[in-house]
Amino acid sequence: MKVTFLGTGTSQGVPVIACGCRVCTSTDKHDKRLRSSILITDTPAGNIVIDTTPDFRYQMLRAEVKHLEAVLVTHSHKDHIAGMDDIRAFNYFQQRAIDIYATPFTQEGIMREFAYAFAEHKYPGIPELNLRTIGSEPFDVNGMTFIPINVMHHKMPVLGFRFGDFTYITDANFIAPEEKEKILGSRILVVNALRKEKHISHFTLEEAIALGQELKIPQVYFTHISHQMGLHAEVSQELPAGMALAYDGLEITL
């Protein structure tokens, strides 16, 4: 199994439009971040994406994805679902609807944002989305088991996902003790770390480091990174052993 980071940036991406800071003007490819998403490949379940960002079309082209089995959605904020319309390309070539796994709360947001895809009288060529309801219990995607992890993004419930020894959590600033239990034993944890300064709805770098240390995870990657974090090369030098900033295109073989 392989996990590819399609994007590791926050809602505005990096560089930010019209920003002239040293991160946004950096020539280091590690400082170029599309919105946060991962691709899971080389599995019997087929190719699976977590979140369809505003950059989804380019992310699929860049990763040369020719077939998509399913999408798992963490929550319905725009930077995590805006690219869902481009699923219609997979509908066309695969001649079927694509399964979208989400909670009822997240489904409401998807149906509100893409109302035309769920209209009684559908316009030709719209995305065909097969909403599949998930909650707190483990669920299977073509025989591959995912464990939902309930986290809070300020006051908004968000799902993280564990599959095997890999846990992926984005857009969180609180994880209840019983949900942390689901993460224990993971070999790899990916968790959001927006910046160094305190934020209302995201972990800071210090808080994300503390979480990895608390749960004793051997390898931690930070994602959903803003330009306020600093240069990739400089911040990387400050991190404890077994911890690293993720970057677009990073591939992990499990």
N, C-alpha and C positions, 0 to 999 in steps of 0.2 A: 504494500500500500504506500502511496505517496501523497503528501500534502503540499500544495503549492500556494504560496501567499500571492493572491491576485492583486491585493491592495493592502496597505498598512497605514493609511492616513486617516485623519479625522474627517468631519463632515465637509470641510472646505478643500480637503486635499492639500498637498504640498508640491509645488509652490501655490500660495494663495493668490488669487487674482489681485493684481495691482500692488502687491507687497514687494518692497525692495529690501527686506531684511537679509542678513547673511545666509540664512537657511534657504529662503526662497530663491536666492540668486546663486546658490551653490552649484558647482558643476559636477559634484559627486552624484552618481546615479542613485546612491543609497538615500539621498535627500529628495528624491522624486517619488512621491507617494500618492497613488490613487486611493479611492475610498476602500474601507476595510472589507475583505472577503477572502475566503479560501476555496480551493478546489481539491477534491479528494478523488484520486484516480488509482488505477491498477488494483481494483477490487472486483470480486465476483458480482457486486451490486452495480457496477458501472460507474460512470462519472457523476459525482454529486457536488453541488455548489452550496456553500452557506452564504446567503444574502446576495441579492442582485442590486448592486450599487448603481449610481448614475453613470459609472464607468463600465458597466457590465459588457456592453458591446465590444469595446476596445479590449477589455480583459479577456474575453473569449477569443478574440482574434489573436491577441498577443500570445496566449497559451495554446493556440491552435486546437481548440476544443471542437471536435466534429460531431459529438454525440453527448446528450445530457439525459440522465435518468431522472433526477429529482433535484429540488431546491429545498433547503431547510432555511427557515426565516427566524432570526433572533427576535426581531420586533419591527414595528411598522414606521419607524422614523425614515424620512425621505432618503437619507444617505444609505439606507439598507434595502430599500425596495424600488427605488426610482427606475432602475433598469429593467424591470420585469416585462415591459412591453416587448423588449427584444427577444424574449423567449419564443416569439412567433417564428423566428428563423428555424429554431429546432422543431417547432410544430410542423413547419412546411416540409423539412427534409425527413423527419421521422414519421410523419403522418399520424400523429397522435398528440393528445394533451400531455402536458408535463405535470407531474405530481408536485404540489407545493405543500410542504409540511409546516404547519403553524398552529398556534393556539387560537381559540375562538376570538380572543381580544385582538390578536394580530390580524386575523382574517378580516375583522371588521375594517381595520385600516386599509388592507389591501383592496377590499371591495369598494371602499369609499374612493380610494385613489384611482382605481382602474374600473370604475363603474361600467364603462362600455364593454368590458370583457365579460360582465355578468348580466348584461341587459337581456330582456326577453327576446327582443329582435336584434340580433347581432349583425354588425357590419362585417362584410367579408374581409378576412385577413387579420382580424384581431387576435391577440394572444389567447391560446386555449390553455386555461389553468385549471387543473384538477385539485381543488383544495382538500387536503387531508388533515383532519383534526388531531392534534397531539396535546398532551397535558404534562403531568409530572411523572408519568410512568414511562419506562423504557419502551421504545417502539422499533420496528424493523423496516428497513428500506431494502427490498429485494434480498432479504436474509441477513443484512448487516444491521447490527443492533446499535442504537443510539440512546444514551441516557440524558434526558433533559436536566439542566441545572438551573434552578430558579434564582435569579439575581435581581437587584434593584438598581435602576438607572434614575437616581433621585426618587421620584414617586411613581415611576413607570416600571411595571414588571417586564423583564427581558429574559430570554432563554440563552443559556450556554449549552454546549453539547459535549458529551464525552463519548468517544468510540475507542474501544480497546484501551491502550495506555495513553491516549492523547485527549486532552481537554482544551476546548476553545471557548473563551469568554470575552465578549466585547461589550462596551457600553454598560459598565457597572461601577458602582461605588459602594455597594454593600452586598455581602453574601452571608446568609444566615448560617449558624453552626451546622444545622442538619444538611444544608446544601454543600457545605465544605466537606462533609463526610463522603459525598459522592465523588469528590476530586481526589481524595486520598489514594495513594498507590499509583497515580498517574506518573508515567515516565517523562512526559512533556506537558507543560501547561503554557497556553497562550492566553495572555490577559491584557486588557487595555491599560495603557499608561499615557495619559493625554499630554502631560507636561510636568514640570517640577512644582509649580505653584498649585495651591488648593483649588479645587473646582467643585461646583455644586452637584455634578452628576457623573463624574469619571474619577477613577483612581488616579492619584498622582504617581510619579515614578517611585517615590519613597514608599507609598502605600502598596503598590504592586510588588515591589521587592519584598516587603514585609510579608505579604500573602504567600509568596513562593517559599520564603524561609519558614513560615509557620507550618505550611503543609509538607515541608521537606521534599519538594519536587526537584529531581536531579537536574532538569533542564527547563528553564523558563524563557519564553520569548515575549517581548512586549510589542503591542500593536495599537492601532487607533491613535497614532502619534501626530501631534500638531507641530507646526513650525516653531511654536514657543518652547518646545523641548530643547532645542539646540541642534548643532550639527551631529549627524550620525557618528562620525569618526571620533568626535570629542566625548560625547556621552558614552559611547561604547567603552572608552578607557576607564570610566568611573564605575562601571558595574561590577558586582561581585562575581566570583567564579560560578559558572553554570547558569548565567543570565546574559541575555543579549537582546538588542533591538532587532525585531524582525524587519525585513525590507521586501519591497516588491520583487517577485521572482524567486524568492528563497524557496528551496525545495527540501523537504524532510522525508526521508524514507523510513517507514515504520516496520 
